[in-house]
Amino acid sequence: MIKWGLITFGAGIILIIIEIMVAKRKKEGFTPTDRQRVMGIFGVTVFATALVMGLIWMT
């Protein structure tokens, strides 16, 4: 259960890192909108991790 939770969380963190790198390369730089998007991705990552761990725990 922990293993799959860590895999899901790790994939989400990788997506966040990629999003930050892409946002910093923009002409405007890292804007508040980009920060809001990163926080949204983090929220979805935490939710997906909890969902995966919960489903595995129920089985």
C-alpha positions as CSV (number, residue, x, y, z in Angstrom):
1,M,0.0,0.0,0.0
2,I,2.8,2.4,1.0
3,K,4.7,1.5,-2.2
4,W,1.9,2.5,-4.5
5,G,1.2,5.6,-2.6
6,L,4.8,6.7,-2.9
7,I,4.8,5.9,-6.6
8,T,1.7,8.0,-7.2
9,F,3.0,10.9,-5.0
10,G,6.4,10.7,-6.8
11,A,4.7,10.9,-10.2
12,G,2.8,14.0,-9.1
13,I,5.9,15.7,-7.7
14,I,7.6,15.0,-11.1
15,L,4.7,16.7,-12.9
16,I,5.0,19.7,-10.5
17,I,8.8,20.0,-11.1
18,I,8.2,19.9,-14.9
19,E,5.5,22.5,-14.6
20,I,7.7,24.9,-12.6
21,M,10.6,24.5,-15.1
22,V,8.3,25.2,-18.1
23,A,6.8,28.2,-16.3
24,K,10.2,29.7,-15.5
25,R,11.2,29.6,-19.2
26,K,8.3,31.8,-20.2
27,K,8.9,35.4,-21.1
28,E,7.0,36.6,-18.1
29,G,8.6,34.2,-15.7
30,F,6.9,32.5,-12.8
31,T,3.6,34.3,-12.3
32,P,0.9,34.0,-9.6
33,T,-1.3,32.1,-12.1
34,D,1.5,29.6,-12.4
35,R,1.8,29.3,-8.6
36,Q,-2.0,28.6,-8.5
37,R,-1.7,25.9,-11.1
38,V,1.2,24.2,-9.3
39,M,-0.8,24.3,-6.0
40,G,-3.8,22.7,-7.9
41,I,-1.5,20.0,-9.3
42,F,-0.3,19.4,-5.7
43,G,-3.9,19.1,-4.5
44,V,-4.8,16.6,-7.2
45,T,-1.6,14.6,-6.4
46,V,-2.5,14.4,-2.7
47,F,-6.1,13.4,-3.6
48,A,-4.9,10.7,-6.1
49,T,-2.4,9.4,-3.6
50,A,-5.1,9.1,-0.9
51,L,-7.5,7.5,-3.4
52,V,-4.9,4.9,-4.5
53,M,-3.9,4.1,-0.9
54,G,-7.5,3.9,0.2
55,L,-8.5,1.6,-2.6
56,I,-5.6,-0.7,-1.9
57,W,-6.3,-0.7,1.8
58,M,-10.0,-1.7,1.2
59,T,-9.1,-4.7,-0.9
